[in-house]
């Protein structure tokens, strides 16, 4: 019970301190990781930290894919206008 309260408090503190650009994916990943860590041997904090890292990685990867798609769309539009 104490670990769960501590995990929630830590997640809330991190969310309050971190900027929105840096926190993309972290809150969701930390919540999922914290629950998984808790049920996998009462390691909620470790799960939350790992979940945050994975969430940030996935958010960054999704952002890069979106940027690549936008760039490709712009190139297609420029090519269509050149014709």
N, C-alpha and C positions, 0 to 999 in steps of 0.2 A: 504494500500500500504506500509506504514512504517513497519507494522508488518511482512509482507511478506519479505521485504528486510532484516529486522532484523533476521527473521527465517533462511533465506538463509545464511546470514553472520555468524550466530551462528553455523549452521550446518557445514559450511566450516571451521570455527575455530576449532570445535570439531574434525572434520575429520583430520585436520592437526596436532593437538596435540596428539590425541589418537593413540596408536600403532595399527597395523593391527590385532593383535590377540584380542585386546580388542574391536575393532570397528566392528567385524563381526556382520552383521545384523543391526547395529545401523544406518548407513547412509540410507539404504533402508527404514527402519522403520520410521526414522525421516522424510524422504521426504513424505511418505504416510501419516503419522500422522499429519504432518504440513498442508498438503492440506486438509485432513479431518477436522482438527480442525478449519481451516480458514472458510470452508464452513458451519461448524456446529455452528457458532456464533463468528467468528473472534477471535478464540483462537488458532492461529497457533503455538505459542511457546509451549503451554501446549500440543497440539497434537503432536508436534515434540518430546518433552521430553517423552511422553507416548509411542510414536511409537518407539523411540530409545530403551526404556526399553523392550518392547515386542519383537523387532527385536533381541536384544541381547539374550533374553531368548530362542527364537526359534532357533537361531544359536547354542547356547550351547546345547540345546536338540538334534538337528540334529548331532552335533559333538559327543555327547555321544552315539547316536544310531549307528553312523558310527564306532566308536571304538568298540562297542559291536559286530557288524557284523564282523569286522576284527578279533577280538578275537575268535569268533565262527569258522570262516574260518580256523584260525591257529590251533585250537583244532581238527577240522575235518582232516586237513592235517597231523597232528601228529598221530592221531588215524589210519589213512590210512597207514602211513609209518610203524607203529608198527605191522601191520598184515603181 
